[in-house]
Amino acid sequence: MKTIVITGATAGIGKEVAKVLAQRGFTVISNARNLNKAAQVKQQLVQETGNPNVHFYEGDFSNLESVQQFAQAVAKQFPAVDVLINNAGTWEMERKNSQQGIEMNFAVNHLAPMLLTLLLLPLLKKAPNARIVNTSSGAHRRNILLFDDIEFKNQPYNGVATYSQSKLCNILFSLQLQEELKGTNMTVNTVHPGIVQTDLFKNMETRNWNNTPNAAQGARSALYAALSPQMEGISGKYIYLEQEDPNLSPMATNKQYAQQLWNVSLQYLKNYC
Ligand SMILES: NC(=O)c1ccc[n+]([C@@H]2O[C@H](COP(=O)([O-])OP(=O)(O)OC[C@H]3O[C@@H](n4cnc5c(N)ncnc54)[C@H](OP(=O)(O)O)[C@@H]3O)[C@@H](O)[C@H]2O)c1
């Protein structure tokens, strides 16, 4: 049975993904910044699915050291990981910095999953056909990527812009990772969950949720990328629901940007991987 790491399974889309994975009998592993909340979610998932193999380890993605510790905890307990779904994310509307003093949307949404992926590669390599799934968003189409001020330090803070940039980074990360994984048995794809009702929008003015799908609907894209036989051996797709979404912004397919972002990000991560 497969071992699957899904980050951010304490709420929203990740929790729904974890539920389906547990229902199907997989071993499900997630991070949590709040272990009390994780214990409750674990109990609920185990009760609802009858699968006892649901595991949470501490992992605060606003702290690169904590991401490192989460990866170490996984490596200590599990010899291989078949699927890594990078799902945890935040949408900060006001300037906040991570533990390392890095702008929060960039740190949590891009740097943390990149670090986790790099640290889990040895375990993913041990699985027969490992899959990596990165969670982006249609927000990437705002086409914001400021290499000369990626943390928005030299301009007024804009939470929509920094979030959208981080979601473009998710796709560019996948693009470069695909290059790095050439010749291996691992694949990498990116998903858009669709706009669904979750706490992601808690820092914003009240939304009108009429007719907005729930988090279970938002889980479909990641579940398809992670599990579908149609995705076996396939890399480099942008998936929405159960199909490829061809509607990627031009910046999201730019290999030069992908390489540049990779190098910039490695500078941030150099003491952690
Ligand atoms: N909802 C949408 O419409 C939508 C649309 C496009 C893309 N997305 C993407 O989908 C992903 C999941 O979002 P969601 O809508 O399910 O949001 P959510 O309900 O707010 O869930 C986010 C998850 O990430 C975790 N998380 C946030 N910050 C963290 C941190 N610093 N350290 C560790 N864990 C952290 C949360 O943990 P806690 O339980 O501790 O808060 C939670 O488990 C995100 O990457 C988001 O960008 C969502």
The ligand as a MOL file (V3000), in Angstrom:
LIG
                    3D

  0  0  0     0  0            999 V3000
M  V30 BEGIN CTAB
M  V30 COUNTS 48 52 0 0 0
M  V30 BEGIN ATOM
M  V30 1 N -9.4680 27.4670 -1.4540 0
M  V30 2 C -9.2860 27.8650 -2.7030 0
M  V30 3 O -10.2080 28.3980 -3.3480 0
M  V30 4 C -7.9580 27.6780 -3.3730 0
M  V30 5 C -7.8390 28.0840 -4.7070 0
M  V30 6 C -6.6180 27.9260 -5.3480 0
M  V30 7 C -5.5570 27.3610 -4.6650 0
M  V30 8 N -5.6880 26.9850 -3.3610 0 CHG=1
M  V30 9 C -4.5240 26.3800 -2.6870 0
M  V30 10 O -4.9210 25.2000 -2.0430 0
M  V30 11 C -4.0500 24.9360 -0.9310 0
M  V30 12 C -4.8700 24.5920 0.3000 0
M  V30 13 O -5.6090 25.7240 0.6990 0
M  V30 14 P -7.0300 25.6420 1.4060 0
M  V30 15 O -7.9540 26.4190 0.5570 0
M  V30 16 O -7.3560 24.2480 1.7710 0 CHG=-1
M  V30 17 O -6.7170 26.5350 2.6960 0
M  V30 18 P -6.9720 26.2660 4.2630 0
M  V30 19 O -8.3180 25.6840 4.4920 0
M  V30 20 O -6.6190 27.5370 4.9270 0
M  V30 21 O -5.8990 25.1220 4.6090 0
M  V30 22 C -4.5290 25.4120 4.5350 0
M  V30 23 C -3.7370 24.2850 5.1700 0
M  V30 24 O -2.3480 24.6950 5.1730 0
M  V30 25 C -1.9070 24.7230 6.5310 0
M  V30 26 N -0.9600 25.8180 6.7680 0
M  V30 27 C -1.1180 27.1450 6.5250 0
M  V30 28 N -0.0510 27.8250 6.9820 0
M  V30 29 C 0.7910 26.9240 7.5350 0
M  V30 30 C 2.0340 27.0030 8.1950 0
M  V30 31 N 2.6540 28.1640 8.3990 0
M  V30 32 N 2.6090 25.8660 8.6420 0
M  V30 33 C 2.0070 24.6760 8.4770 0
M  V30 34 N 0.8180 24.5270 7.8800 0
M  V30 35 C 0.2110 25.6340 7.4110 0
M  V30 36 C -3.1600 24.9480 7.3690 0
M  V30 37 O -2.9040 24.5650 8.7080 0
M  V30 38 P -3.8530 25.0700 9.9360 0
M  V30 39 O -4.9490 24.0460 10.0210 0
M  V30 40 O -2.9390 25.0720 11.0910 0
M  V30 41 O -4.3780 26.4310 9.5640 0
M  V30 42 C -4.1180 24.0380 6.6290 0
M  V30 43 O -3.8890 22.7030 6.9610 0
M  V30 44 C -3.1820 26.1970 -0.7850 0
M  V30 45 O -1.9150 25.9430 -1.3490 0
M  V30 46 C -3.9260 27.2450 -1.5940 0
M  V30 47 O -3.0610 28.2350 -2.1060 0
M  V30 48 C -6.8700 27.1240 -2.7050 0
M  V30 END ATOM
M  V30 BEGIN BOND
M  V30 1 1 1 2
M  V30 2 2 2 3
M  V30 3 1 2 4
M  V30 4 1 4 5
M  V30 5 2 4 48
M  V30 6 2 5 6
M  V30 7 1 6 7
M  V30 8 2 7 8
M  V30 9 1 8 9
M  V30 10 1 8 48
M  V30 11 1 9 10
M  V30 12 1 9 46
M  V30 13 1 10 11
M  V30 14 1 11 12
M  V30 15 1 11 44
M  V30 16 1 12 13
M  V30 17 1 13 14
M  V30 18 2 14 15
M  V30 19 1 14 16
M  V30 20 1 14 17
M  V30 21 1 17 18
M  V30 22 2 18 19
M  V30 23 1 18 20
M  V30 24 1 18 21
M  V30 25 1 21 22
M  V30 26 1 22 23
M  V30 27 1 23 24
M  V30 28 1 23 42
M  V30 29 1 24 25
M  V30 30 1 25 26
M  V30 31 1 25 36
M  V30 32 1 26 27
M  V30 33 1 26 35
M  V30 34 2 27 28
M  V30 35 1 28 29
M  V30 36 1 29 30
M  V30 37 2 29 35
M  V30 38 1 30 31
M  V30 39 2 30 32
M  V30 40 1 32 33
M  V30 41 2 33 34
M  V30 42 1 34 35
M  V30 43 1 36 37
M  V30 44 1 36 42
M  V30 45 1 37 38
M  V30 46 2 38 39
M  V30 47 1 38 40
M  V30 48 1 38 41
M  V30 49 1 42 43
M  V30 50 1 44 45
M  V30 51 1 44 46
M  V30 52 1 46 47
M  V30 END BOND
M  V30 END CTAB
M  END
